[in-house]
Amino acid sequence: MPATAGLPKENIVSIQNHRETIAKSTGHLLRADPEFFRSVEARFGALKSKGTPHAADLRRLQGEVGGWLNKLVEKPDWNSAADQPVYDGAMAWANLLGAEIDLVMLAGASSRSAPARDGWVNAHTGEPIRMLAPKERLADRDPRNDDTSVGAVLAALLTGPKSPTIKAALSEGTDSAGGFSIPLTVLPEFIDRLRSKTQFIQAGARTVILDGMKTRIMRIATDPTPGWRAENAAVTESDPTFDAIDLVPKSLAVLVKVPIELLADSVNVNTALEQALVGALSVELDRACLFGTGASNQPLGLFNASAINTVSMGTNGAIPTSYDQMLDALYELELDNCDTSTAGIWHPRTARTFRKFKDSTNQPLQLPPALVDLPMLSTTSIPITQTQGTSTDCSTLLVGDFTRGILGLRQELRIQVLNETYMGNLQVGFIAHLRADVAFERSDAFCRIVGIRP
């Protein structure tokens, strides 16, 4: 279905008229300022190529066209014969962008009354909150996404843009502090790659795209208790207890240094730069979601969440020899009437220990039926140097319904290129930072097995 389906006919006619005026004026516009108007056309085409663009992106482009028009009409040597056709063409661009903004706003208004896909709405605006399941991709749900990668934009910061799309992205992202904000048209694919490398997400946690400084989630702390009653007798009062979870974005930054020779000679510099950022950010993001302390500007991770269930390997920890503790963890979750566990997460060292279990005949020990369908994910974000009693080589296994976990991400990534700082070693530095937080709808939907020794 076309993007204009179901929208007022006059808006569609208006857009067509503006397009015709632009087509007639193209020659005049390109003679007046070829670089600017080729950029406008390329950026507009990129915004429209993926479906319905975001109104803010269109307004930004319209503002630049308006600024160019102001300079034109203030010319001291205005020549009607030469400048009027240019003015008409530039004004048609401004009007076209305005009509497109109107269509976006109309489309948003017509869909706003529909229920949110995940049942969550912003209490202040009534807008659906964007919630992504582990296998869903932001790039598929965001029509602003284009094929330009974060790596390509980073490379262009050093070597210059090699395409109109990259040039348009660069012109959008420069900020007054000397850094660079990756445009929203570029970012979804990067966020998807980051999420795919995070075991917390792969275990079942959902992702919320945060739009402000704080997002509040209401949860039920205790359920109401029903009671049997006689005819005409009063209903026993039993109110649920509600509390709130606040997702407050916290800054996660990484510094990557790359030799100049490598940047100059590598054919895969775009991919390598992006892989370096994704790899570094995903490991620490995963650690914070699972083990963040809530102090020193970190999120409060699952291990440290209040009300999480615990199974211990003993006062000083112990080497597991059976699946008993895992079965005990499932029992703790069942006592809390939690939904079926979606996954367990452990360190590769722990995985090796469990995989080596053998029965009395030295054959691999079969999994109990309750564990057969439970995915087990490995990550080095799980520590193996925890202290329990006199032991300092302990680790943890986390298991539960990870759909109760929520990763909040701001849809922004800021890059600072350090051209001079590391020039003494002929290196270029990239500082990248994003903002994120984590929360749990029910901490008792999880259990930690602590004190696992090698």
Secondary structure as the mmCIF struct_conf table of DSSP 4:
data_model
#
loop_
_struct_conf.conf_type_id
_struct_conf.id
_struct_conf.beg_label_comp_id
_struct_conf.beg_label_asym_id
_struct_conf.beg_label_seq_id
_struct_conf.end_label_comp_id
_struct_conf.end_label_asym_id
_struct_conf.end_label_seq_id
TURN_TY1_P TURN_TY1_P1 ALA A 3 GLY A 6
BEND BEND1 LEU A 7 LEU A 7
HELX_RH_AL_P HELX_RH_AL_P1 LYS A 9 ALA A 32
HELX_RH_AL_P HELX_RH_AL_P2 PRO A 34 SER A 49
TURN_TY1_P TURN_TY1_P2 LYS A 50 LYS A 50
BEND BEND2 GLY A 51 THR A 52
HELX_LH_PP_P HELX_LH_PP_P1 PRO A 53 HIS A 54
HELX_RH_AL_P HELX_RH_AL_P3 ALA A 55 VAL A 73
TURN_TY1_P TURN_TY1_P3 GLU A 74 GLU A 74
TURN_TY1_P TURN_TY1_P4 PRO A 76 ASP A 77
HELX_RH_AL_P HELX_RH_AL_P4 SER A 80 ARG A 112
TURN_TY1_P TURN_TY1_P5 SER A 113 SER A 113
BEND BEND3 ALA A 114 ALA A 114
HELX_LH_PP_P HELX_LH_PP_P2 PRO A 115 ALA A 116
TURN_TY1_P TURN_TY1_P6 ARG A 117 ASP A 118
BEND BEND4 GLY A 119 GLY A 119
STRN STRN1 VAL A 121 VAL A 121
TURN_TY1_P TURN_TY1_P7 ALA A 123 THR A 125
HELX_LH_PP_P HELX_LH_PP_P3 GLU A 127 GLU A 127
STRN STRN2 PRO A 128 PRO A 128
HELX_LH_PP_P HELX_LH_PP_P4 ILE A 129 ILE A 129
STRN STRN3 MET A 131 LEU A 132
TURN_TY1_P TURN_TY1_P8 PRO A 134 LYS A 135
HELX_RH_AL_P HELX_RH_AL_P5 LEU A 138 ARG A 141
TURN_TY1_P TURN_TY1_P9 PRO A 143 ARG A 144
BEND BEND5 ASP A 147 ASP A 147
HELX_RH_AL_P HELX_RH_AL_P6 VAL A 150 THR A 159
BEND BEND6 SER A 163 SER A 163
HELX_RH_AL_P HELX_RH_AL_P7 PRO A 164 GLY A 173
STRN STRN4 THR A 174 THR A 174
TURN_TY1_P TURN_TY1_P10 SER A 176 ALA A 177
BEND BEND7 GLY A 178 GLY A 178
STRN STRN5 PHE A 180 SER A 181
HELX_LH_PP_P HELX_LH_PP_P5 ILE A 182 PRO A 183
TURN_TY1_P TURN_TY1_P11 LEU A 184 VAL A 186
HELX_RH_AL_P HELX_RH_AL_P8 LEU A 187 SER A 196
TURN_TY1_P TURN_TY1_P12 LYS A 197 LYS A 197
HELX_RH_AL_P HELX_RH_AL_P9 GLN A 199 GLN A 202
TURN_TY1_P TURN_TY1_P13 ALA A 203 GLY A 204
STRN STRN6 ARG A 206 LEU A 210
BEND BEND8 GLY A 212 MET A 213
STRN STRN7 THR A 215 THR A 222
TURN_TY1_P TURN_TY1_P14 GLU A 231 ASN A 232
HELX_LH_PP_P HELX_LH_PP_P6 ALA A 233 GLU A 237
STRN STRN8 THR A 241 LEU A 247
STRN STRN9 LYS A 250 PRO A 259
HELX_RH_AL_P HELX_RH_AL_P10 ILE A 260 ASP A 265
TURN_TY1_P TURN_TY1_P15 VAL A 267 ASN A 268
HELX_RH_AL_P HELX_RH_AL_P11 VAL A 269 PHE A 291
STRN STRN10 THR A 293 THR A 293
BEND BEND9 GLY A 294 GLY A 294
TURN_TY1_P TURN_TY1_P16 SER A 296 ASN A 297
STRN STRN11 LEU A 300 LEU A 300
HELX_RH_3T_P HELX_RH_3T_P1 LEU A 302 ASN A 304
TURN_TY1_P TURN_TY1_P17 SER A 306 ALA A 307
STRN STRN12 ASN A 309 SER A 312
BEND BEND10 MET A 313 MET A 313
TURN_TY1_P TURN_TY1_P18 THR A 315 ASN A 316
STRN STRN13 ALA A 318 ALA A 318
BEND BEND11 SER A 322 TYR A 323
HELX_RH_AL_P HELX_RH_AL_P12 ASP A 324 LEU A 335
TURN_TY1_P TURN_TY1_P19 ASP A 336 ASN A 337
HELX_LH_PP_P HELX_LH_PP_P7 CYS A 338 SER A 341
STRN STRN14 ALA A 343 TRP A 346
HELX_RH_AL_P HELX_RH_AL_P13 PRO A 348 ARG A 355
TURN_TY1_P TURN_TY1_P20 LYS A 356 LYS A 356
STRN STRN15 LYS A 358 LYS A 358
TURN_TY1_P TURN_TY1_P21 SER A 360 THR A 361
BEND BEND12 ASN A 362 ASN A 362
HELX_LH_PP_P HELX_LH_PP_P8 GLN A 363 GLN A 363
STRN STRN16 PRO A 364 PRO A 364
HELX_LH_PP_P HELX_LH_PP_P9 LEU A 365 PRO A 368
HELX_RH_AL_P HELX_RH_AL_P14 PRO A 369 VAL A 372
TURN_TY1_P TURN_TY1_P22 ASP A 373 ASP A 373
STRN STRN17 MET A 376 SER A 378
TURN_TY1_P TURN_TY1_P23 THR A 380 SER A 381
BEND BEND13 ILE A 382 ILE A 382
BEND BEND14 ILE A 384 ILE A 384
STRN STRN18 GLN A 386 GLN A 388
TURN_TY1_P TURN_TY1_P24 GLY A 389 THR A 390
STRN STRN19 SER A 391 GLY A 400
HELX_RH_3T_P HELX_RH_3T_P2 PHE A 402 ARG A 404
STRN STRN20 GLY A 405 ARG A 410
BEND BEND15 GLN A 411 GLN A 411
STRN STRN21 ARG A 414 LEU A 418
TURN_TY1_P TURN_TY1_P25 ASN A 419 TYR A 422
HELX_RH_3T_P HELX_RH_3T_P3 MET A 423 ASN A 425
TURN_TY1_P TURN_TY1_P26 LEU A 426 LEU A 426
STRN STRN22 GLN A 427 PHE A 440
BEND BEND16 GLU A 441 GLU A 441
HELX_RH_3T_P HELX_RH_3T_P4 SER A 443 ALA A 445
STRN STRN23 PHE A 446 ILE A 452
#
